[in-house]
C-alpha cells in the first residue's frame, strides 16, 4: 500500500498534515474530499523519507487503502 503525506492549508492559513493511502492522485483527492471547501491540499515532496517518517511514528497503522486521516498531532514540534 502506498501512503502519502500531504500538507493542508486552511482558509485562514493554518497548516495541517494528513496521511492518505492510494496513488498520489488518489491521496490528494481523498484529502480534498475530507476537508472543507476553500482549503487546499498538496503532497509533501519528501518521497520515501516522508513515508518512512510517518511509518516510524506509527501513523500508518490501521490506514486502509482509500482512507485519509489528519495526523497533525503526530508531526512537527509539540
C-alpha positions, 0 to 999 in steps of 0.5 A: 500500500502506498501512503502519502503525506500531504500538507493542508492549508486552511482558509485562514492559513493554518497548516495541517498534515494528513496521511492518505493511502492510494496513488498520489492522485488518489491521496490528494483527492481523498484529502480534498474530499475530507476537508472543507471547501476553500482549503487546499491540499498538496503532497509533501515532496519528501518521497520515501523519507516522508513515508518512512517518517510517518511509518516510524511514528506509527501513523500508518497503522490501521490506514486502509487503502482509500482512507485519509486521516489528519495526523497533525498531532503526530508531526512537527514540534509539540 
